[in-house]
Amino acid sequence: SVRGAKGGSPTQGGSSTGPSGTQAAVPSVEALDEATCSACDGMSDKACLSALDDEYDAMSDKIKLSYLRDAYPDYDSSLTDKACLTALEGELASETDKTRLSLLKDACATATAAATSGPVVAAEPGQGNVDSELKAAPHLIFMMVDDQGHNDIGYNSDDLDWATPFIDKMAARGVKLDRYYTMHLCTPARSALMTGMYPIHTGMAHDVIQPSAPWGLPLEFDTMPQYLKKAGYLTHMVGKWHLGFYQSQYLPRARGFDKFYGILTGGGNHYTHVTTEVFSIRGSNNTRMKTVSGWNLWEDDHALTEEEQPDESVHSTVLYNQKAADVVLGHDFASSPLFVYLSYQAVHGPMQVDVSHVDGTVPNGCNEIASSNYDESVFDEDINYASRAKLCGMVSMVDKGWGKLRAAIESRGAWDNTVVMVMSDNGGVKRHGSSNAPYKGEKGLYFEGGVRVPAFVAGGHVTAALTANGVAAGRAVSGLVHISDVFSTFVGLAAAGSASSAAKIEGDVASPAAYDSSAAVRKEYDVHGINQWRMLVADEPSQREEVLINMNSPIWGGGGALRAGRYKLLVENSVGDSVLYNAGRKMMDGVVLSVDDLESQLQDRRKEVFPEPNFYLFDLIANPGEDDEGLCEDKVACTNLWDDDEFLDVRAMLLKRWDEYSDGMAESNELWQDDGPLADPELFDGSWGPWRDDAGTPYAMYAVADQHRRR
């Protein structure tokens, strides 16, 4: 069958060869007429479809075939060009008007992205394919969406199925991770990604870093970009950092990135690019409050000045999309492999979106979302459906950015040697409109909805590896995967390019021997992450038998979760870690407490919320939704098995592993300090950034704030 896509970006893959054997400058996307695309902005869907159909009819057969092959990736490659064109045009003609409009509008979007991203670069005479010498060291792209729930991506969703055509298309050509686990919150997830370690061993397991809190990812831990640099990679980061910035030693460039553009804080206004914090004055018993605000954008080692701030009409997603494309277009692919960490602020609150992505101008279906459109079987009373339309639009903007980035990579001839991983940092927030269905819970909780998120791996390098191993693309693998595995998988791929085994190349894909084994990576770098490459591209079983989802430190109550095989232990001791954090801050507003006194008072607070922790034991194969109501014939499918005598051995096994992890826990980095006004952006030209010197002394303490400028 030639049917393969519900929508996609019409790109012209491949290249032509000039008379001297060099790569000719062929566009990666054959644009539909730009004027027609722009004119559609003011048209009804019917009028727009008519205009785009006319434009398509005017294309040459060669361009039509290139477009259709990309829109329908499962075409029969044995057909002649003429027969293939006939078959694919039959497919296009059989689509509904809505789907055909989506396909043709995607063509416009990708064409515009390619046009605005800069010219296609041809190889220099005699240079050939610039990636020919780098096949063993693929370019690595990691794309993280903030607070995206399991049901907030097209291929998992019934109501957002039009919102992510570019991403869905990429996933259909790659490998989906059905049992991918991350952390419950932003900062712990990012620490696991960067270090390859469970956060219980780095002191990062408990909470997010507040803008004026003086702590961060401990400096003794090396990061993924530091290892990739040793393997010859140029490392770029675009977007949200959130691993500490109170001293310059904690900034992204000091932690391994050659270039950085983005925010250091955990979030902020998507248009004004301002982060605001409100706190009470210590000793005032919550009667005196102070609000501090400042710009949050940085480039490399300095905050953007007032003159450098982007226009307030530019959404953070649009800004990061363009910056990431600029990185690709400006990279010298002949000299080094490239690593890009693209970390969106979206879909983290505040829920802000370009109007065109929610009013029907962009045909993404977001304008049709309303609570009245959901029947009882799928309606969730905890979801803010008014915000879900905005969330849909924000996801759609991320998707459009991926189309732009993909076009940039293809225009440089680098796609065939690129590996892309796309995933969320934690579960979605229901009050922001997120859906984690079919799973229970949300961000901040250890139920599946808070930690099991959409994730997939794709890219030309992945496609080639799947083909070489006779493995079908688009499948969903059921092996356990943890966010720390990204570290080991990427570092393992990079090591293949710098090791002697890199010479073992078969076709376009390095042989298995060229990639470090999982055991070798874990031993070499002393990490918990597993190199999952063979599971991904060779259909081998995951080497991971269990996932420590998290274990909080005693001051936070020791809650968390552990999955081993099909079983999951969950320890719930609070309505959420934020409850304890806010309680602790209030306790310290009236008086300065010692850590012991604070912990004692927090224990009292926990007892008010939960006199005893709640323990859960679920069989996630039979009961993936963690139903504990017991209203079914098969108790395993709808019951908390913690107190069931038949599962005492399972419970004992999980508790034994739980205790073993607990014995190796590092102390929390949370010092229960908040520098508050010492970090006030007003002291530093109106921008958030380091407020303590390298020795830890606040600049404001010795009156040098006006002279000191972080540039």
HELIX and SHEET records of a PDB file:
HELIX    1   1 GLU A   34  ALA A   39  1                                   6    
HELIX    2   2 CYS A   40  GLY A   42  5                                   3    
HELIX    3   3 ASP A   45  ASP A   57  1                                  13    
HELIX    4   4 ASP A   61  ALA A   71  1                                  11    
HELIX    5   5 ASP A   81  SER A   94  1                                  14    
HELIX    6   6 ASP A   97  SER A  117  1                                  21    
HELIX    7   7 GLY A  154  ASN A  156  5                                   3    
HELIX    8   8 PRO A  165  ALA A  172  1                                   8    
HELIX    9   9 CYS A  186  THR A  195  1                                  10    
HELIX   10  10 PRO A  199  HIS A  201  5                                   3    
HELIX   11  11 MET A  224  LYS A  230  1                                   7    
HELIX   12  12 SER A  248  TYR A  250  5                                   3    
HELIX   13  13 PRO A  252  ARG A  255  5                                   4    
HELIX   14  14 GLU A  306  GLU A  308  5                                   3    
HELIX   15  15 SER A  316  GLY A  330  1                                  15    
HELIX   16  16 VAL A  355  HIS A  357  5                                   3    
HELIX   17  17 CYS A  366  GLU A  368  5                                   3    
HELIX   18  18 SER A  371  ASN A  373  5                                   3    
HELIX   19  19 TYR A  385  SER A  411  1                                  27    
HELIX   20  20 TRP A  415  ASN A  417  5                                   3    
HELIX   21  21 LYS A  430  HIS A  432  5                                   3    
HELIX   22  22 GLU A  448  VAL A  451  1                                   4    
HELIX   23  23 GLY A  460  ALA A  468  1                                   9    
HELIX   24  24 SER A  484  SER A  498  1                                  15    
HELIX   25  25 SER A  500  ALA A  503  5                                   4    
HELIX   26  26 PRO A  512  ALA A  514  5                                   3    
HELIX   27  27 SER A  518  TYR A  525  1                                   8    
HELIX   28  28 TRP A  533  ALA A  538  1                                   6    
HELIX   29  29 PRO A  554  TRP A  556  5                                   3    
HELIX   30  30 ASP A  577  GLY A  590  1                                  14    
HELIX   31  31 VAL A  595  VAL A  609  1                                  15    
HELIX   32  32 LYS A  635  ALA A  637  5                                   3    
HELIX   33  33 ASP A  645  PHE A  647  5                                   3    
HELIX   34  34 LEU A  648  ASP A  663  1                                  16    
HELIX   35  35 GLY A  676  ALA A  679  5                                   4    
HELIX   36  36 PRO A  681  PHE A  684  5                                   4    
HELIX   37  37 TYR A  699  TYR A  702  5                                   4    
SHEET    1   A10 HIS A 302  ALA A 303  0                                        
SHEET    2   A10 LEU A 297  GLU A 299 -1                                        
SHEET    3   A10 LYS A 259  ILE A 263 -1                                        
SHEET    4   A10 LEU A 234  LYS A 240  1                                        
SHEET    5   A10 LEU A 338  SER A 343  1                                        
SHEET    6   A10 HIS A 139  VAL A 145  1                                        
SHEET    7   A10 THR A 418  SER A 424  1                                        
SHEET    8   A10 ALA A 455  ALA A 458 -1                                        
SHEET    9   A10 VAL A 175  TYR A 181 -1                                        
SHEET   10   A10 ARG A 475  HIS A 482  1                                        
SHEET    1   B 2 VAL A 274  SER A 280  0                                        
SHEET    2   B 2 MET A 289  TRP A 295 -1                                        
SHEET    1   C 2 ILE A 505  GLU A 506  0                                        
SHEET    2   C 2 VAL A 509  ALA A 510 -1                                        
SHEET    1   D 4 GLU A 546  MET A 551  0                                        
SHEET    2   D 4 GLY A 560  ALA A 564 -1                                        
SHEET    3   D 4 TYR A 567  GLU A 572 -1                                        
SHEET    4   D 4 ASN A 614  ASP A 619 -1                                        
END                                                                             
